[in-house]
Amino acid sequence: MSKVSFSCSEIPYLRFGAGEPLVFIHGLGEVKEGWNNQFEFADQYDLIIPDLRGHGEHITNEKISIPQFASDIITLLNNLQVESAHICGLSMGGMVAQEIYRQAPHMCRSLMLVSTFHFIPRHLAKLIINYRKVRSLSTTPSLPKNTAARISLNS
């Protein structure tokens, strides 16, 4: 099995295997290589594993949001001429998978949602953001990288 890394529409991704397309979408702070334990599925599927913007090799200063992540993956699939695929999302990637279905249901053969959720009420999101800000400021003078990413994603 050979793994190939590409960049299509400035979206870095891995693609290898044979069969029906299966897209793996990582969670917050993760990278495409984090799916290495699932690489064995390449025996049965055409694996497409992108880095979401702001993660891994996808360096950007542009907007980061769940709808934008979904739009990026839809663009990637269109550029790869993939009409529909099985979509698997882990954690935040599950939210992205649901947004792909909302934006382009015809592109989803199936959805596999792993350890995810679909909605956070605005008032609860504000409480979580404030808690994270206070917690991060009280622990160290410099904001840890992961905490900063989570705060900026939900702000």
Disulfide bonds with the S-S distance in Angstrom:
none
